[in-house]
């Protein structure tokens, strides 16, 4: 992966028990506007358990995003398997804490996550499904080289349909 001017350095740390506080900090109205609002404590704990159980060789990988050089924890990113149009693909998603947004951190973390997913050689494509009303996440998809496939209806959270953009990246060209 090539370095770009003004791109912050990040490290992805596999999600662990110690990252529950980060999940709480990401679960605020400002961060959850495009995702159906903050989750209750029970759902948040269940999400944290799923994240902790993710890992190398499994169907899902979740990471805390650490900003270099000080290793400050500034967000999360991950990818997981889903069936989309009768094909098993990866889906990806991210969240960067409000005080760190707009600095290229999500894009830098996305580059690392995409490279990790490509290196696993499990699936050809990774998709992202940001809300059509979320310009920041849609811009990140463009910067990462995803191709806009179409607008689509997407169920998230469960029981709620939202209008999203279906962005796709061919992992065979991402390494």
N, C-alpha and C positions, 0 to 999 in steps of 0.2 A: 504494500500500500504506500502510495507516495504522500509526502507531507505537503500541506498547503499553507501558504502564508496566512497568519492570523488564526489558524485552527488551534483550538486549545488541546492540550494533551489530556487524555483520559485513560483510566484503567477500569476494566470491568472485573468486579469481584463476585464470584458465585454467591447467590443469595444464601444467607444463613440466619440462625436464630437471632443474632444481634441486629438484624435489619428491620425488626418490627417497628421501631420508632420511626424509621424512614418511611415505611408504609403509612403510618399515621400522619406524618407530615405531608405526604402526597394526597391524602384522603380529605381534602378541604374543598369547599365550594369553588374556589378559584381554579383548582386543578381538575375538578370533576364536572365542570360545566358541560362539556361535550360527551360525557359518559354517564349521564343519568343522575348525577349528584353523588355526594358522599355516601359511603356504605356504613351500615351499622356495625357495632363492635363484633357481633357474631360472624357476619360475612367477612369482615376484615381479618379476623383470626383464621377463618377457613382459607382465605386467599393466602395469607402468610404461610400456613401449613403447606399449601400446594407449591408455593414458591420454594420453600425449604426442601421439599421432596424432589424438586426438579434437579437436573444435573446432567453431567456428561453421559452420553449414551442413552439418555431417556428422551421421551417425546417432547419435553419442554426444558428450556434453559432460561433461568431468570438471573439477573445480575443487578448489583448496586453499581451506580456510576460514580467513580471517584475522580476528582479533578486533580491533575498534576500541577505542580510538584508536591503540594501539601497533603494530598490524599483526602481532601474534604469530600464527604459523601453528599452528592448533589442531585441524585435522581435514580431512576431505575430504567431498565430496558430488558427485553427478553424476546424469545421466539418460541413457538409451540406448534405442534401439529394440529391441523384441522382438515376436514374434507371440504373442498370448495369445488363446485361444479364437477362432482364425481372424481376428483383427483385429490390425493393427499399432498398437501403443501405445508409450508410454514406460514404462520401469521406472526407479525411482529408488532410491538407496541412499546411506547416509552413515556416517561414523565420526568421532567426536570423541574426542580423546586423554583418557585417564582423569582426569587432573588438571583437566580443564575440563568434565567431564560434570555434569549436574544443574543447569546454569545457564541453560538456554534457548538455548544456542548452536545446537544441531542444528535446533531449531524456527525460529530466525531465519534460518539458512542455507537451510532448506527453503522458507521463504517467498520468498527471493530466487530459488532454483532453479526453483520452480514458476512464478513470474512470468516468468522467462526462457523456460521451456518453452512457456508459454502464448503469449508474444509471437512465438515462431517459427511458430505456427499450422500445425504439421505434423501433429499428432495431437490427437484430442479428449480422450483420457484418459491419465493417468499412474497407474501402479500401484506399490505398494510391497508387498513380500512378507516381512515380518519373521517370524521363528520365533514360533510360538504361545507359546513359553517365554521370550520377550524382552519383558517388560513395558515397558521404557523406549522401545524403538522403536515398539511398538504405541501408546503414549501420544503419541508425536510425531505419528504418523499422525492420531490423533484431533484433536490441537491444530491441525494443518494443514488440517483440514476434510475429510480423506479419509473415505469411507464404507466400512464393513466389508462386503464382498461375501459372503465365505464362508471357511471353512478349506479348505486345499487341500494336496495333495502337490506339492512343488516340488523339482526336481533342482538341488542346489547343496551342495557343489561337484560338478562333473560326476561322475556315477557314484554319487552319494549322494542319497537321497531324504529330505527333511526336511518336517515338518508346519509349514505357514505360514498366516498370515492373508493373504488377498487384500484389500488396501485399494485403493480407486479414487477418484480425484479428477477431476472434469469440468473440463478446462482452459478450456472456453468461459466459465465463470463465475469464473475465477481472476484475470482481469486487472482 
